[in-house]
Amino acid sequence: MDISALLPQFGSALGTIAAFVVALSVIVAIHEYGHYIVGRWSGIKAEVFSLGFGPVLYSRVDRHGTRWQVAALPFGGYVKFLGDADPASGKDSAAMAATPPERLRQTMHGAPLWARTATVAAGPVFNFILSIAIFAGVILAQGKMAEPLQVGSLKPLPAQGIALQPGDTVLDIAGTDMPGYEDRGAFDAFTSALPDQQVMDYRVLRDGQQMTVPGPHPLPPIVTALAPQSAAYRAGMKAGDVISAVNGTPISSFTQLKNFVEASDGATLQLDVWRGGAQEQLSLTPRRMDEPQADGGFATQWRIGIAGGWAFEPGTERVGPLSALGDGVRQTYAVAASSVSGLYYMITGAISSCNMSGPLGIAQTSGAMASQGAENFIWFIAVLSTAVGLLNLFPIPVLDGGHLVFYAYEAVFRKPPSDGALRVMMTIGLTLILGLMLFALFNDIWCP
């Protein structure tokens, strides 16, 4: 199989790799900085802070005696503390034996239990902080939809005779009062009841006067974003495309498109696409997707991998910092909960193990999100940072979670596991991680 075919068209395969390296480097740097700074605050000396592995490209020693370096292989990083035998914080027994008693407190293995625990936990915690900060920052910058609904800029659409204008406040559409979209159930019922037609009547408030004007279907079959590795992405669909027909049947709403895709049972669909005033035809085959549900489970549906949206940019209002921060926390929790749920359902066989991506899949997603704009790429970094923080908390030796389990053992039994037991468990942990990486890489290459 041609592995290069797995890489999206983000300028080139080099562009995809660059996006992946940027995303991973930011996440790793934050993770390792968490270990470093909390270790320093706790009195543990860091000898090396490395971004990447292998031959050193650049390094300098700061006033605290820590060597900061950038290495040639930018696929991770580490902090090596005094007394560590390796980047995984294995104990260097010989070095520890030769360390003067007055310096043992500065080593990772001679520091108090609270200091070691805080230092190890700081890596994943800093990943979660990064995610919360990005989510909150995006929400703060974007604001939230104004209530009642206001019309911002109109998107290019094939519908004719539109008289809706930016600044209009929408009171009702097609004779039905506009509900508040905070009530998700009422809003979904409202949009589902709208007629399937390109143009319909809007009652709006304009310059202090109510009037009825023709406007587009509020949720047309327009592409606002594409999922990486999706059928639509591979078929060459672009943000802004409007799907005007499926298998020759004209459609006017995103709901109609969704119904066609879900009823396809995986059969190839012929789409008529309106793009910048010109009509094109695309052929694509929906894929089975396991999607998280509100109850924590998963449902399998046929999807082509596009997100819809409004026929116009809705007006927004400012969000306060505390509100944005709360939304950032909730979004980070939602990503983590969905990841844990997905892993559980993969282990139990309820959903396909192909939902697990490896380095090629993550690289592809990085490139695809970068190609759709800086905002999408930054949002992806936040999602990936949450996943990395969560993964590192798994109780597997070599990972941070494994070290925290060792420290819990020490807290209960008043002594750490023996050096021999630690070496065996670290070897087992490393084997598990390598096996998981190979399995995920196999998925990247062979899963549809």
KOLTORZA-316948 format. One line per 2 residues: number of its first residue (from 0); their letters; for each residue z, y, x of C-alpha. Coordinates in nm, 3 decimals. Layout:
% residues N
NUM) A) Z Y X  ...
This chain:
% residues 448
0) MD) 0.000 0.000 0.000  -0.086 0.350 0.121
2) IS) 0.250 0.523 0.153  0.081 0.862 0.187
4) AL) -0.025 0.826 -0.175  0.340 0.863 -0.268
6) LP) 0.348 1.218 -0.135  0.269 1.503 -0.376
8) QF) 0.009 1.769 -0.308  0.240 2.040 -0.178
10) GS) -0.016 2.183 0.059  0.005 1.867 0.268
12) AL) 0.233 1.579 0.358  0.378 1.813 0.622
14) GT) 0.474 2.060 0.351  0.651 1.786 0.158
16) IA) 0.844 1.678 0.467  0.935 2.041 0.537
18) AF) 1.075 2.085 0.185  1.275 1.763 0.221
20) VV) 1.414 1.867 0.560  1.514 2.211 0.429
22) AL) 1.692 2.064 0.125  1.868 1.794 0.325
24) SV) 1.964 2.030 0.607  2.130 2.278 0.371
26) IV) 2.326 2.002 0.198  2.430 1.829 0.522
28) AI) 2.527 2.158 0.687  2.756 2.249 0.395
30) HE) 2.905 1.898 0.386  2.980 1.887 0.757
32) YG) 3.105 2.245 0.761  3.360 2.141 0.500
34) HY) 3.488 1.872 0.738  3.483 2.113 1.032
36) IV) 3.656 2.416 0.881  3.929 2.225 0.697
38) GR) 3.988 2.017 1.010  4.023 2.334 1.215
40) WS) 4.260 2.486 0.958  4.459 2.160 0.970
42) GI) 4.494 2.170 1.348  4.231 1.904 1.431
44) KA) 3.992 1.995 1.712  3.618 1.948 1.657
46) EV) 3.430 1.864 1.975  3.075 1.856 1.831
48) FS) 2.910 1.992 1.515  2.561 1.844 1.500
50) LG) 2.283 1.910 1.253  2.058 1.609 1.305
52) FG) 2.071 1.310 1.538  1.905 1.211 1.864
54) PV) 1.796 1.437 2.150  1.956 1.780 2.141
56) LY) 1.711 2.068 2.094  1.963 2.352 2.106
58) SR) 2.336 2.384 2.162  2.609 2.633 2.236
60) VD) 2.986 2.614 2.279  3.198 2.856 2.076
62) RH) 3.532 3.011 2.169  3.718 2.721 2.006
64) GT) 3.550 2.473 2.242  3.324 2.320 1.976
66) RW) 2.966 2.242 2.070  2.725 2.344 1.792
68) QV) 2.391 2.169 1.823  2.061 2.102 1.651
70) AA) 1.911 1.759 1.722  1.557 1.628 1.694
72) LP) 1.599 1.396 1.395  1.689 1.623 1.099
74) FG) 1.800 1.348 0.861  2.174 1.400 0.857
76) GY) 2.449 1.540 1.072  2.808 1.490 1.181
78) VK) 3.127 1.644 1.315  3.287 1.460 1.607
80) FL) 3.658 1.532 1.630  3.882 1.480 1.930
82) GD) 3.965 1.110 1.953  3.655 0.992 1.764
84) AD) 3.447 0.715 1.917  3.135 0.796 1.710
86) PA) 2.998 1.026 1.439  3.154 0.797 1.173
88) SG) 3.502 0.891 1.305  3.575 0.548 1.448
90) KD) 3.879 0.550 1.672  3.823 0.574 2.047
92) SA) 4.124 0.371 2.157  4.067 0.432 2.528
94) AM) 4.036 0.807 2.484  4.340 0.814 2.258
96) AA) 4.545 0.623 2.517  4.445 0.875 2.785
98) TP) 4.516 1.179 2.568  4.832 1.369 2.668
100) PE) 5.106 1.346 2.402  5.095 1.720 2.339
102) RL) 4.726 1.695 2.238  4.752 1.391 2.010
104) RQ) 4.821 1.622 1.716  4.475 1.774 1.769
106) TM) 4.297 1.439 1.737  4.164 1.301 1.411
108) HG) 4.371 0.984 1.453  4.692 1.150 1.571
110) AP) 4.708 1.422 1.306  4.939 1.392 1.003
112) LW) 4.809 1.195 0.709  4.774 1.507 0.492
114) AR) 4.555 1.677 0.754  4.324 1.378 0.791
116) TA) 4.296 1.335 0.415  4.216 1.702 0.357
118) TV) 3.959 1.704 0.638  3.773 1.397 0.512
120) AA) 3.781 1.503 0.145  3.650 1.849 0.230
122) GP) 3.294 1.727 0.291  3.224 1.607 -0.065
124) VF) 3.430 1.893 -0.209  3.211 2.147 -0.029
126) NF) 2.902 1.972 -0.171  3.041 2.018 -0.522
128) IL) 3.127 2.381 -0.445  2.768 2.439 -0.330
130) SI) 2.634 2.287 -0.654  2.866 2.495 -0.871
132) AI) 2.776 2.812 -0.681  2.401 2.752 -0.716
134) FA) 2.416 2.658 -1.085  2.640 2.957 -1.160
136) GV) 2.421 3.190 -0.954  2.103 3.086 -1.135
138) IL) 2.272 3.122 -1.475  2.413 3.461 -1.372
140) AQ) 2.069 3.580 -1.259  1.882 3.447 -1.562
142) GK) 2.133 3.543 -1.828  2.136 3.362 -2.162
144) MA) 1.913 3.391 -2.465  1.999 3.693 -2.676
146) EP) 2.135 3.636 -3.024  1.948 3.693 -3.255
148) LQ) 1.626 3.574 -3.093  1.420 3.850 -2.933
150) VG) 1.061 3.830 -2.814  1.002 3.898 -2.447
152) SL) 0.660 3.862 -2.286  0.409 3.644 -2.475
154) KP) 0.266 3.344 -2.291  -0.111 3.286 -2.279
156) LP) -0.203 3.056 -2.570  -0.528 2.948 -2.740
158) AQ) -0.401 3.069 -3.081  -0.596 3.365 -3.225
160) GI) -0.482 3.661 -3.437  -0.131 3.689 -3.294
162) AL) 0.041 4.018 -3.384  0.389 3.935 -3.252
164) QP) 0.497 4.191 -2.990  0.750 4.206 -2.708
166) GD) 1.073 4.358 -2.834  1.049 4.209 -3.184
168) TV) 1.371 4.057 -3.320  1.293 3.735 -3.508
170) LD) 1.458 3.708 -3.851  1.270 3.412 -3.996
172) IA) 0.969 3.192 -3.922  0.746 3.042 -4.191
174) GT) 0.985 3.158 -4.459  1.297 2.995 -4.311
176) DM) 1.582 3.205 -4.174  1.626 3.178 -3.800
178) PG) 1.955 2.992 -3.724  2.172 3.062 -3.424
180) YE) 2.069 2.827 -3.142  2.431 2.777 -3.039
182) DR) 2.444 2.538 -3.335  2.219 2.278 -3.176
184) GA) 2.198 2.056 -3.483  2.093 2.338 -3.716
186) FD) 1.845 2.472 -3.462  1.682 2.130 -3.407
188) AF) 1.655 2.082 -3.784  1.494 2.426 -3.814
190) TS) 1.229 2.362 -3.549  1.156 2.010 -3.681
192) AL) 1.088 2.153 -4.030  0.832 2.408 -3.910
194) PD) 0.471 2.341 -4.015  0.238 2.189 -3.757
196) QQ) 0.000 2.481 -3.727  -0.097 2.716 -3.445
198) VM) -0.026 3.040 -3.635  0.247 3.113 -3.891
200) DY) 0.428 3.411 -4.041  0.719 3.571 -3.859
202) RV) 0.952 3.818 -4.031  1.066 4.051 -3.755
204) LR) 1.262 4.368 -3.699  1.046 4.618 -3.511
206) DG) 1.152 4.977 -3.441  1.416 4.951 -3.713
208) QQ) 1.177 4.822 -3.978  1.128 4.472 -4.114
210) MT) 0.774 4.342 -4.131  0.584 4.014 -4.148
212) VP) 0.334 3.943 -3.871  0.134 3.636 -3.762
214) GP) 0.275 3.459 -3.457  0.225 3.131 -3.268
216) HP) 0.417 2.811 -3.327  0.745 2.894 -3.149
218) LP) 0.747 2.562 -2.961  0.380 2.488 -2.884
220) PI) 0.264 2.195 -2.667  0.287 2.409 -2.353
222) VT) 0.388 2.282 -2.010  0.674 2.482 -1.859
224) AL) 0.771 2.234 -1.584  0.667 1.895 -1.452
226) AP) 0.886 1.607 -1.341  0.816 1.485 -0.986
228) QS) 0.651 1.141 -0.967  0.554 1.170 -1.337
230) AA) 0.225 1.076 -1.501  0.151 1.443 -1.580
232) YR) 0.220 1.553 -1.223  -0.008 1.287 -1.077
234) AG) -0.281 1.369 -1.330  -0.295 1.728 -1.202
236) MK) -0.129 1.902 -1.495  0.009 2.248 -1.420
238) AG) 0.276 2.478 -1.560  0.116 2.696 -1.826
240) DV) -0.123 2.427 -1.951  -0.144 2.396 -2.329
242) IS) -0.229 2.053 -2.471  -0.454 2.114 -2.770
244) AV) -0.541 1.753 -2.865  -0.433 1.395 -2.798
246) NG) -0.699 1.123 -2.825  -0.915 1.372 -3.015
248) TP) -0.647 1.468 -3.269  -0.560 1.840 -3.261
250) IS) -0.190 1.924 -3.217  0.001 2.251 -3.255
252) SF) 0.360 2.171 -3.156  0.548 2.005 -2.875
254) TQ) 0.704 1.771 -3.131  0.358 1.637 -3.219
256) LK) 0.286 1.573 -2.851  0.621 1.398 -2.807
258) NF) 0.551 1.175 -3.107  0.210 1.073 -2.971
260) VE) 0.357 0.986 -2.630  0.650 0.787 -2.770
262) AS) 0.419 0.591 -3.000  0.169 0.514 -2.723
264) DG) 0.353 0.200 -2.604  0.222 0.277 -2.257
266) AT) -0.147 0.305 -2.355  -0.356 0.563 -2.168
268) LQ) -0.386 0.898 -2.348  -0.680 1.137 -2.340
270) LD) -0.554 1.496 -2.346  -0.753 1.811 -2.418
272) VW) -0.593 2.083 -2.208  -0.636 2.458 -2.247
274) RG) -0.592 2.622 -1.907  -0.646 2.994 -1.865
276) GA) -0.907 3.014 -2.139  -1.101 2.704 -2.034
278) QE) -1.084 2.354 -2.181  -1.031 2.050 -1.959
280) QL) -0.973 1.681 -2.023  -0.708 1.475 -1.850
282) SL) -0.634 1.105 -1.874  -0.283 0.978 -1.809
284) TP) -0.063 0.680 -1.885  0.295 0.733 -2.010
286) RR) 0.574 0.560 -1.820  0.891 0.397 -1.940
288) MD) 1.191 0.617 -1.861  1.563 0.548 -1.888
290) EP) 1.721 0.868 -2.018  2.094 0.951 -2.031
292) QA) 2.238 1.004 -2.379  2.524 1.217 -2.510
294) DG) 2.746 0.907 -2.551  2.709 0.819 -2.182
296) GF) 2.456 0.541 -2.237  2.084 0.529 -2.173
298) AT) 1.778 0.503 -2.397  1.433 0.388 -2.287
300) QW) 1.136 0.598 -2.399  0.773 0.652 -2.305
302) RI) 0.730 0.982 -2.120  0.456 1.175 -1.937
304) GI) 0.702 1.398 -1.749  0.663 1.751 -1.883
306) AG) 0.909 2.003 -2.024  0.813 2.228 -2.313
308) GW) 0.933 2.572 -2.405  0.891 2.881 -2.618
310) AF) 0.559 3.047 -2.695  0.715 3.361 -2.546
312) EP) 0.986 3.442 -2.298  1.300 3.488 -2.510
314) GT) 1.499 3.805 -2.456  1.816 3.755 -2.255
316) ER) 2.159 3.911 -2.226  2.391 3.925 -1.929
318) VG) 2.642 3.649 -1.862  2.981 3.729 -1.714
320) PL) 3.080 3.577 -1.378  3.355 3.361 -1.530
322) SA) 3.122 3.230 -1.800  2.855 3.151 -1.540
324) LG) 3.114 2.979 -1.321  3.226 2.765 -1.615
326) DG) 2.866 2.670 -1.688  2.820 2.584 -1.320
328) VR) 3.122 2.352 -1.329  2.999 2.185 -1.647
330) QT) 2.650 2.137 -1.505  2.787 1.983 -1.185
332) YA) 3.009 1.749 -1.386  2.714 1.651 -1.607
334) VA) 2.501 1.559 -1.302  2.786 1.354 -1.151
336) AS) 2.867 1.178 -1.480  2.502 1.094 -1.538
338) SV) 2.473 0.953 -1.184  2.779 0.731 -1.225
340) SG) 2.660 0.614 -1.566  2.313 0.539 -1.431
342) LY) 2.454 0.337 -1.140  2.675 0.137 -1.378
344) YM) 2.384 0.056 -1.608  2.165 -0.042 -1.312
346) IT) 2.434 -0.280 -1.182  2.476 -0.437 -1.526
348) GA) 2.099 -0.467 -1.568  2.084 -0.242 -1.874
350) IS) 1.827 -0.017 -1.705  1.577 -0.073 -1.427
352) SC) 1.691 -0.053 -1.065  1.373 0.149 -1.006
354) NM) 1.577 0.450 -1.120  1.726 0.455 -0.769
356) SG) 1.517 0.663 -0.527  1.515 0.638 -0.151
358) PL) 1.408 0.882 0.121  1.041 0.879 0.021
360) GI) 1.125 0.943 -0.343  1.363 1.225 -0.253
362) AQ) 1.102 1.375 -0.019  0.845 1.359 -0.296
364) TS) 1.081 1.526 -0.540  1.165 1.797 -0.283
366) GA) 0.798 1.879 -0.234  0.722 1.871 -0.605
368) MA) 1.011 2.103 -0.692  0.921 2.342 -0.410
370) SQ) 0.561 2.354 -0.535  0.689 2.472 -0.876
372) GA) 0.873 2.772 -0.737  1.182 2.875 -0.544
374) EN) 1.408 2.866 -0.850  1.322 2.501 -0.926
376) FI) 1.368 2.408 -0.560  1.708 2.577 -0.538
378) WF) 1.818 2.406 -0.861  1.707 2.071 -0.711
380) IA) 1.920 2.140 -0.401  2.222 2.181 -0.630
382) VL) 2.149 1.853 -0.808  2.100 1.669 -0.478
384) ST) 2.417 1.824 -0.333  2.617 1.683 -0.625
386) AV) 2.462 1.340 -0.569  2.541 1.350 -0.194
388) GL) 2.900 1.457 -0.259  2.943 1.180 -0.514
390) LN) 2.786 0.915 -0.291  3.021 1.005 -0.007
392) LF) 3.322 0.944 -0.232  3.228 0.580 -0.289
394) PI) 3.500 0.355 -0.138  3.272 0.208 0.127
396) PV) 3.383 0.203 0.492  3.177 0.450 0.700
398) LD) 3.158 0.690 0.403  3.425 0.952 0.336
400) GG) 3.549 0.752 0.038  3.615 0.455 0.264
402) HL) 3.827 0.665 0.496  4.021 0.797 0.197
404) VF) 4.092 0.437 0.092  4.228 0.367 0.441
406) YA) 4.451 0.674 0.415  4.576 0.561 0.074
408) YE) 4.664 0.223 0.230  4.851 0.406 0.503
410) AV) 5.040 0.618 0.250  5.151 0.309 0.056
412) FR) 5.234 0.076 0.345  5.351 0.345 0.591
414) KP) 5.107 0.226 0.857  4.728 0.237 0.904
416) PS) 4.512 -0.078 0.898  4.489 -0.244 1.240
418) DG) 4.212 -0.138 1.477  4.054 -0.483 1.448
420) AL) 4.051 -0.470 1.069  3.903 -0.122 1.078
422) RV) 3.621 -0.235 1.309  3.535 -0.526 1.080
424) MM) 3.541 -0.312 0.766  3.334 -0.037 0.930
426) TI) 3.074 -0.297 1.029  3.066 -0.430 0.672
428) GL) 3.035 -0.076 0.537  2.750 0.007 0.772
430) TL) 2.570 -0.312 0.668  2.611 -0.222 0.299
432) IL) 2.477 0.129 0.353  2.176 0.007 0.551
434) GL) 2.107 -0.255 0.285  2.125 0.008 0.012
436) ML) 1.887 0.233 0.203  1.636 -0.049 0.249
438) FA) 1.659 -0.137 -0.120  1.597 0.226 -0.219
440) LF) 1.304 0.248 0.024  1.159 -0.069 -0.131
442) ND) 1.184 0.102 -0.470  0.997 0.407 -0.337
444) IW) 0.707 0.191 -0.225  0.682 -0.076 -0.492
446) CP) 0.823 0.061 -0.816  0.560 0.205 -1.054
